[in-house]
Amino acid sequence: MARFTFKLPDIGEGISEAEIVAWHVKVGDRVEEDQSLADMMTDKATVEMESPVAGVVVEIAGEVGDQVSIGAPLVVIETEGEGEAPATEPEVPEAENPGVEEAQPHTLSPAGTGLGEGQEPRAEEPLAETPAPHPSPLPDGEREPSSHTPILASPAVRARARDLGVDLSQVRIAEGDRIRHADLDAYLRYSAGQGYHAPHASHARADEEVRVIGMRRRIAENMAASKRHIPHFTYVDEIDVTELERVRADLNANRGVRPKLTMLPLLIVAICRTLPDFPMLNARYDDEAGVVTRSGRVHLGMATQTDAGLTVPVIRDAQDRNVWQLATEITRLAEAARAAKLKPDEMGGGTITVTSLGPLGGIATTPVINRPEVAIIGPNKIVERPVFVGDDIVRAKLMNLSISCDHRVVDGWDAASYVQALKKLLETPVLLFAD
């Protein structure tokens, strides 16, 4: 038998190491040629490593979250033949996903340790069954599940019963052979009448340690650097979007095959129209060199929540797109971000960012600047309230708009003046479509 050492290849220009974000094999597994071994993340992309040989995995380099230097052993594979097989560097597949930055160095795990030494795969948790204090009497037409037959219930009913501490064997079935939510509700009503109180759904659980790795670590490092280096200030103003919402409804009613408009494309149009008069907001600040670069184009970052965490894809040349083109691009980038299929050139290089909680809204936000940008804009929830118009009280749709700025570059007067310019456009939406 021979041993083949798979070394981490050069993943990209200027990259010295990469983070292990997923193992697809463990020690003792047999792999075939071109089979996926691991996913490696850099600060630019995620790359899938594939085996150039067939054999049995005998050593792996560390655990998920560890760093591997370029050229260092990643996996050792025992192949058929004699002697030590030469270690080669395979071709690197095309990068697909955004990545994370560096962590602590590591050492190669010995054979037999497998992935995640000291960790065990989580077993399926059995249903916690707490006997009810007093089973209810059996009403006419209902029956109690037999203790000798399996209790039939959907996963949702079982999960709810587990959270409530209810023993499903004590619950009567009103119809059919399966316990339903209605049966569980009837049991709870009866139990409450007998003085029994089910434990609250948020009962105590064992502490759990979760390693901060991959995209979550990248976010943590970026947010910490932003707050550490940038003196933030936030300005909030109220905007009457009643007319803007009417215009949006009219556009959607006549959109044909075009995508449905949300508030975001209209807000971006307003941002692009007002930024030329406030060039210090559409800028990037290199604080080490002491240079502010005012951008002549609007490369707008769009904060997007994904399962892996917050990502910020960039709408390139937003100033050249109309409201329908923006809506299409917003949808495309959001879907790519959530599917982890953003290309490297769709990340980074932004000049200003918009962040929105969508329907969750909120009265006001204090968003964190996406360094090295100097401003970030956050629309908040639209609410209906009575307002005075002359001597009359009318119903209006109001939205607070937040902007956080880098006080080293942007003064409070500039931020307030810019929001007033945005407010004028948003409250008079016909100006958004005027030349």
Secondary structure by P-SEA (a helix, b strand, c coil): cbbbbbcccccccccccccccccccccccccccccccbbbbcccbbbbbbbccbbbbcccccccccccccccccbbbbbccccccbbbbcccccccccccccccccccccccccccccccccccccccccccccccccccccccccccccccccaaaaaaaaaaccccccccccccccccaaaaaaaaaaaaaaccccccccccccbbbbbbcaaaaaaaaaaaaaaaccbbbbbbbbbbaaaaaaaaaaaaaaccccccccaaaaaaaaaaacccccccccccccccccbbbbbcccbbbbbbbccccbbbbbbcccccccaaaaaaaaaaaaaaaaaccccccccccccbbbbbccccccccccccccccccbbbbbcbbbbbbbbcccbbbbbbbbbbbbbbccccccaaaaaaaaaaaaaaaaaccccccc
